[in-house]
Amino acid sequence: MNPFGAFCAKKKQLTTIEKSLGAGRHMRKKGKVLRWDAQRGFGFIRSPDTVAEVFFHVRDYEENRSPFEGMEVSFDEIHVGGKGPRALKVQSVRNDIREAQPLPEDPRAAILPKGKSTRRTPPAHASQSHRQLTWATIALMLTWVVLVIVTISLTRLPAFGTIAGLTVINLSTFFTYLHDKNAAERGAWRISENQLHALSLMGGWPAAWFAQRMFNHKISKAPFQATYWGMVVLHFAAVVALLLWPYLRTQSTV
């Protein structure tokens, strides 16, 4: 048979099927896909309402996803030419689910204002404690600056070298925290916490404190914060010891 003849025969078969939907015996049924041959494009459905297995072709399947064995479907069953039952308009049963009706509005919901964010705000006492800690840290920084100035004035440290060194250390600490934060967001190689603590111990702890809050970095890690403040205490102890060293040495010789 030539291609044109095959096309005409297939069209005639489809026309016969369409007529059977109007004149033949058909009804909407449900069942499960028993077998499906993806390469040949046809399968069979088992329905509790039909004794024989129901044939269906990929042309009769009205879904975007491919059918699979065990899939629950609904279909129109027809009988044409004594070839057994055939399924048309095969659809997944999920398309037969009725649209969900909205639940009745709870009158108690009117208690909450609409259109406003439900995000929890920190308690007032927590915000007050945070402000107090911030001001205490700033006061500690000012005390540190005074101690450094007094140490320089007593010629315990060179003025230019001390100021330049502390400036470089604090700038390095700030940008080191920035680099580590960016690396954490990109999943790149991180800077070790020991290096961050070493910068704080050498005098970069003020810049570290500001960087932690500006970049929201390392604040929630309690072990890191404990070590950080330990480095601050050790640095203060070193500055005080340097300031009082001549006096302590004199007392020891007496």
N, C-alpha and C positions, 0 to 999 in steps of 0.2 A: 504494500500500500504506500502511495506517495505521501509526502508530508501534508499536502493540502487535504488529501482524503482522510488522513488521521486526524487533522484538526477538525474537519467537518463531523467526523464520527464522535469525537470528544465533545464538541459543542452540542450535538444531538443528545448525547447522554446527559449532559448537564441540564438541557432543556427538559428532558424527561423527569429528572430529579426535582426540578423546580415545580413542575406541574404536579408531581406527587405530593408536594407539601400542601397543595391546595385541595387535591382530590383524594390522595391516598391516606393511608392510616399513619399518623404521626402524633407524637406527644413529647412534651418536655420532660426529660428524665435526668437523673443524677447517677453518678458512678465513679469508679476509679480507673485510671489508666493501667491496664494489665501489662501490655507490652508496647514498646515504641521503638521503631527502627528509624534512627535519624538519617541514615544514608539513603534509604529508599523512600522516606517521607510518609510513612503510614504506621498505624498501630491499632490496638484493640482496647476497648473499654469493657469492664465488667460492671453490670448494673444489677441490683437486686430485683428490678422490675422486668428484666429480660433474661430468658434462659440461656440463649446463645451469646457469644461474645460479639460486641458491636464494633464493626470496622469504622475507622475514620481516617481521612487523608489530611495531609498538611494544609491543603487548600480550604478544608472545612474548619480549621483551627483559628480562632479569632483572638489570639493573645500575642503579645510582643515577645514574651519569654518562651523558650522551647519546652514542649511537654516532657514529662518524665514519669517513670513507673511509680505508681502509688499516688499520683496527683489526683485530687478530687475535682471533678468537672461536671458541668451540666450540658445537655445537648438535646437536639431534636432528633428523634429516631424515625427513620423511614424504611420501607421495604420496596425494593425495585427489582422486577424481573426474577424473583425467586432466588436472589443471591444472598439472602440473609439480611440481617439488620445493618443499617448504616447510620452513622451519627453526622449531623450537620450542625453548624453554628456552635461548635464546641468551645466552651468558655470555662475558665477557672471559677470555682464556686465563690471565690472572694468577690467576684463582680455581682453576685446575687445577694450579698449582705446589704441589708437596708441601712440607709444613712442614719447615723447615730443622732438621736434626739438630744437637744441640750437639757441638762439637768435643771430642775427648778432652782431658782436663785434662793440662796439661803438668806433669810432676813437678818441673820446675825452678821452677815458680811458687810452690812451697812455701817457697822461699828468702825471698820477700818476705812480710812480715807482712800478714795480711788485716785489712781494716777500718780501716786507718790511711791518713791522707792522704798522697798521693805528691807533694805540693807541696814544691818544693825550698826548703831553708832556707839563708840566706846563710852563707858560710864563717865560721869563728871569727875569722880574721884581718880579714875585712871588718867584722864587728861591732865588733871592737876598734878598728879605724881610725875607725869612725863615732863611737864613744864618745870617743876622743881628740880628734877634731875638735870634738865638742860641748863638751867641757870647755875646749878652747882658745878657742872662741868666747865662752864664759861668762867666762873670764879676761880676754879682750879687752874685754868689756863693763864689767867691774869696773875695768879700767885706764882706760877712757873716763870712767867716773863719777868716778874719782879726779882725772883731768886737769881735768874740768869744775869740780869742787869747788876745786881749787887755783887755777884761773883766776878763779873768783868770789872766793876769799879774798884774792887779790892785786888786787882791785878792777878786774880787766880787764873783767868783765861784771857787770851788775846781777843781784843774787841772785834777787829775785822774778821779774823778767822772764825770766831764763834758765830757771829751773825751770818756770815756767808755760808758756813757749814750747816747751820740749822735751817737756813732758807732752802738750800739745795736738798737737804734730807726731807723736808716737809713737801716740797714740790715733787720730789721723786716718789714719796709715799702716796700722795694724792693720785698721781697718774698711774702708779702701780695698781692701786685699787680700781681705777677706771679700766685699765687693761684687763684685769682679772674678771671684772664684771662683764665686759664685752666677750671675753673668752668663754665665760660660763653660759652666756646666751647663745653663742655660736656652737658650743660643744667642742671648742678648741682646747689646746694645751693650757692648763691652768698654772698659776703661780702658787708655790707652796705656801702654806700658812706660816711655816717657820720663817720664811723670808719677810712676810708681812709683819710678824711679831718682832723680828730683828730691826726693822725700820722704826717701829714704835719705840723700842728700847733705846735706839740711838738718838731719839728726840723728835721723831716724826709722828708721835702719838696725837698731837692736835689735828694735823691734816688727816690722819687715819679716822679720827672721830667724825670730822665733817664729811669725809668721803663715804663712810658707812651709811650716813643718813641721806646724803644727796643721791647716792646710787642704790639705796636700799640693799646694801650688800653686807653679809655676815652679821646682821643685827639679830636675827632669830636663832643663831647658833649659840647656845648657852656655853658650851666648852670653849669656843673661840673667844667669846666676850670675857669669860673668866681669865683666860690667858692674856688677853689684851690688857685688862686692867691690872693684871699682875706685872706686865711690862711697864705700865705707867708708874706703879709703886716703886719698882726697881730703879727706874730712871730718876724719880724724885729722890730716892735714897742716895743715888750717886751724886746728884747736884748738891744736896744738903751736906753730904760727906766732903765733897770738894770745897764747899764754902767753910765748913767748920774744921777742916783738916789742920790748919796751922794751930788753932786753939787746942784741938785734941792732942796734937803732938807736943805742945808746950806743957800741957797738963801731965802728960805721960812722963816727960823728963823731970818734972818737979817731984 
